[in-house]
Amino acid sequence: MDFNQPAGTNLFDNARVIGKPTPRIDGPLKTTGTAPYAYERHDVAPDAAYGYILGAAIAKGRISAMNVAEARRAPGVVAIVAAPDVAPVGKGMGNVAPLFGGSDVAHYHQAIAVVVAETFEQARAAAALIRVDYDRTPGAFDLARAAPHAGAEEQDDGAGDGGDPQSQQTPKRIGDFADAFAAAPVKVDATYTTPDESHAMIEPHATIAGWDGDKLTLWTSNQMIAWSKSSMAKILGIAEENVRLDSPYIGGGFGSKLFVRADAVCAALAAKEAGRPVKIALQRPLIANNTAHRHATIQRIRLGAGRDGRITAIAHECWSGNLDGQSGEDGTAQTPVLYAGANRLVASRVTHLDLPEGNAMRAPGEAVGHLALEVAMDELAEATGMDPVALRLANEPTGEVPGKPGTRYSERNLTRCLTEGAERFGWARRNARPGAVRDGRWLVGMGVAAGYRGAPTQKSAARVRLEADGLLVVETDMTDIGTGSYTIIAQTAAETMGLPLDRVSVRLGDSAFPAAAGSGGQWGAASSTAGVYAACVALRRKIGEQLGFAADDATFADGRITAGDRSWALTDAGAQVAEDGIAFGDFQKGYDLGTYAGHFAEVAVDAFTGVTRIRRMLAVCDAGRILNPMSARSQVIGAMVMAAGGALMEELVVDTRFGLFVNHDLAGYEVPVHLDIPHQEVVFLDTVDPVSTPLKAKGVGELGICGPGAAIANAIYNATGIRVREYPLTLDKYLDQLPQVA
Amino acid sequence: MAFNTTRRAMLAGSGAAVALTQAPGAHAQSTGAGGGTPPSSMPVSFTVNGTAAELELDTRVTLLDALREHLELTGTKKGCDHGQCGACTVMVNGTRINSCLSLAVQHQGDEITTIEGLGTPEDLHPMQAAFVKHDGYQCGYCTPGQICSAVATLAEIRAGIPSHVQGDITAAPVFNAAELRERMSGNICRCGAYSNIVEAITEVANSDLGAA
């Protein structure tokens, strides 16, 4: 099915299943521990041997000698694959450094050997017996030093202009920022830093690999099955049709499992060497440095405005680093879209670093971009003496997207998000004077931030099979990483075929199924349900051809089909199979497809100790038709939790001498726990976006992390009068500036 | 044991020696990890969800891996293997523990309850049903640990075990959201379902109180 124009009125406008709060259909399996995750497939690989990966102990250099003799003699050892004995494997999508092979070390904890043994304990013990000598070479590990011009004045002089206009690194200019900023009566010029962050999903990267002749099967934990199937073929230099991935359940990803990682590659190589299936889970202390992380950023924002708060000049420059010196964290992503302003500059500059590779983590770019832009807006509100909500409303664009000439908004209701959110949150009670509200020993403050996250679409296919007994089976390689895919896909198929939800069975994550959009970039829900809809429409037409009616004019409801004055049972044509997908046309390029939110937070800061506690959080979201308000709400509250982590505690600490993230486990890398998170409130506006998909739906899973961190930071300022621009906002950065305790 | 060994091998060997002195029933077969001889193993028997299990285990096997790899009860999850995430929470003789921090051979005669022992997809435990109803999970990987911890948390409050958030630790603890959040903070949910988890546990706590 080609989606070449905005959707008209269709069956989803009178939905009976879609849009209704629906408990997850996979819930009984997940809550009883019977949903099988990658490392748990005793059913498919009962004889799997255990693999254990050894990570490089240097950040950059070369392995000069690796002695595996003692490890090879250790009890239970079946095989050892040593990187120096293997040519570097190819690079798949998203891989900056090769995942295995060769003597060169590109980053700390890069996989350099894998030990296979009869038991996990034997493999682990033997891995500790491998002796490695290295030639260490110096590297660049400190972003501030690698990007010495970060935040510097000369960055608006055109330096770096003239490159590839599609490149992330080429500055985008509209109007004359420098002159407009110089002339503006009110100015904000501030630089913010965000640290490296770890996805820290609770299921480690894990794979069971088994070979049957030339054919490789990976029972793995992966968000993007089709990408990773083709990547795996490229990495190993084998034919794509000889690779199968199966990921029915994925214990969290957040971007970390978008691409093939060392667990899959090492398991495949080791299984070949061992001549039997091998299972590997990355040990937790390896994950932060072996896999990818969100890049640290330095972001400078300049806002020039009139005394009425209207922005006349806006510049957002971002610096980040990566092994390839090219793929960075673009904190400016939301800036062309959110606010009006005639004179604009955005630039995202990426420098070379020898730290482990940076890559996408939930809302790459925007998640940290809001931590800068939306705090700068708070600073502008104070500079103009305006209320922060009113300031944002004053800068609502009219017409085209201000930073993307020729592009229209498909649907945008940010002002409703902010005004309805302010009403619901009791924003009017906020005292604009910082440090003025006390509740016993607590300093109390409120903050607001706008949120934007793009809502891209991706082609997505599915197969639907109506069985003779009326059960509908949906098969697609779409993944459910906690997002609720199983349920919204079942809802879509039930709606389209006129069946109750319990007559739909959904099978996901197997590369043998038609290729879906996968779980990434907030496109999964909207795209994959559109693909399932397309397959169901094909099935309806097939049934119509068999029974002699025009399916597109017929009504499918309650297990029956009605066309004119004729009626059939859905099963009257017997068992039927259809396959189709959705492909999104170029017309979408004329639009900015985005999602919006108003985020509000109330915090209390202990006047004595500086401890910050979040008291309340609210998100009002504008994200098109909400397919399942229950799982969508969970996506948003979960993202708000991760945003709270980014604002208050999360930081991979760089050892700039040795080039590694020091706190590489879940004790050292702090993420929010129960006690850090209050009751959270989410409101979805009743909006639809016909430009997006036939279901008029968009994603929400990343919208929820775009803004809440800034709302928390702004609330801390409102509570204390202290503006910290270096994330995370840990108390050591402001304790000495707290107001005098009476 | 060779004396020109690495420091790592020495530590591993020392660990094995300690295990031997503390486990007189062990089948002593090795004094070091690098000697090419099989590791020490010993028999252990305990019950899991009411069913007797008799195992002959490498003494290094954690309770978590005994469950997951030897008994194939994979409902108990391995998130960190270091007692940092809580995904491996099970109940031993009614008390919740991180099963990754405990060796299987320490559990001779113990009664172990895992997520599989609480309910089944067809017959959910009230806590499991409440998690489904309140969407107290997303990816599902920390979920069995959260649910085991939640069941044990309510029992701990009922038993009068105090917590950090009580104003007076000599008073009986009460059911409220602050108590639940404090007591559940050893179970990390990276998907961030905390707000819903507290609602799920509160519903079960209230129905328990109503029934009492």
Interface residues (C-beta under 8 A of the other chain):
Chain A: P23 R24 D26 G27 P28 L29 K30 T31 T32 G33 T34 A35 P36 Y37 Y39 E40 H42 E70 R73 A74 P75 G76 T119 F120 E121 Q122 A125 A126 A128 L129 R131 H199 A200 M201 I202 E203 P204 Y249 I250 G251 G252 G253 F254 A281 Q283 R284 P285 I481 G482 T483 G484 M630 S631 R633 S634 Q635 I637 G638 A639 M640 V641 M642 D665 L666 A667 V671 P672 V673 H674 L675 I677 P678 H679 Q680
Chain B: T6 R8 A9 A12 S30 A33 G34 G36 T37 P38 P39 D58 R60 V61 D65 R68 E69 E72 L73 T74 G75 T76 K77 K78 G79 C80 D81 H82 Q84 C85 A87 T114 I115 E116 L118 G119 T120 P121 E122 L124 Q128 A129 F131 V132 K133 D135 Y137 Q138 C139 G140 Y141 C142 T143 P144 I147 V165 A177 L180 R181 E182 M184 S185 G186 N187 I188 C189 R190 C191 G192 A193 Y194 S195 N196 I197 V198
